[in-house]
């Protein structure tokens, strides 16, 4: 049996980054587990991101705005960097209205109570004319990983609404390396060092646990699918029903059935409570009848007393 590794431990943690170490992994399992965790961390954790943007006076992303330093494509790229923590499963809208010379950041949004912006200081655009007013509305939704606009099945967008590819995953960066280590007399066991950086909406430890649980749920399902089922024992109730079988249904000869009837023995259960000596005392019962009875009772897993 392949030995299990030691429990993971955090060897370094700062800001939104943590480094995990797993020691005593069986040879080759460092890469196996490291790659599995990496893929799960990047693709399988839920998060919130902007999926739609509407800018007053703008019909499409290939536009420019008078009095604004950035073009619309740059503004959209900046909006995609905003990181949200969402407390609802329903899409949420947020608005921004700014007039005059100003560097507009995430903190200028008026957010509903269901969403929280983590990086409020993230720059969105710069207004260079004091007469310029910018009105902007965003839609924030929950999702997994990275989702292209084409994969989102929605009704036709309203005029002026720009759909965005969404970066839902809360993991910004992940890397791992595998080193050899000694376990007992062997020097080829693996040490896995995994570094996880998140966007601040969850901690690296939370991300690590969620990814591990996702993999565990899948593997436990696979492991339980093809297990052989043990031979089922007949329920006690089923055996008790056999004792209620009528003597006439045991396929005995008429002579034997009549002999049992003379002794008021009507069921297989009543017959099983008798011994050979008692049965031989019945009128018309002989050794041949006893053998016949034993054979019939054996077929239904019963016997004489």
Buried (B, 14 or more C-beta within 10 A) or exposed (E): EEEEBEEBEEEEEEEBBBBBBBBBBBBEBBBBBBEBBBEBBBBBBBBBBBBBBBBEEBEEBEBEBEBBEBBBEBBBEBBBBBBBBBEBEEBBBBBBEBBEEBEBBBEBBEBEEBBBBBBBEBEBBBBBEEEBEBEBBBBBBBBEBBBEBEEBEEEEEEEBBBBBBBBBBBBBEBEBEBEEBEBEEEEEBBBBBBBBBBBBBBBBBBBBEBBBEBBEEEEEEEEEEEEEEEEEEEEEEEEEEBBEBEBEEBEBEEBBBBBBBEBEBBBBBBBBEBEBEBBEEBEBBBEEBBEBBEEBBEEBEBEBE
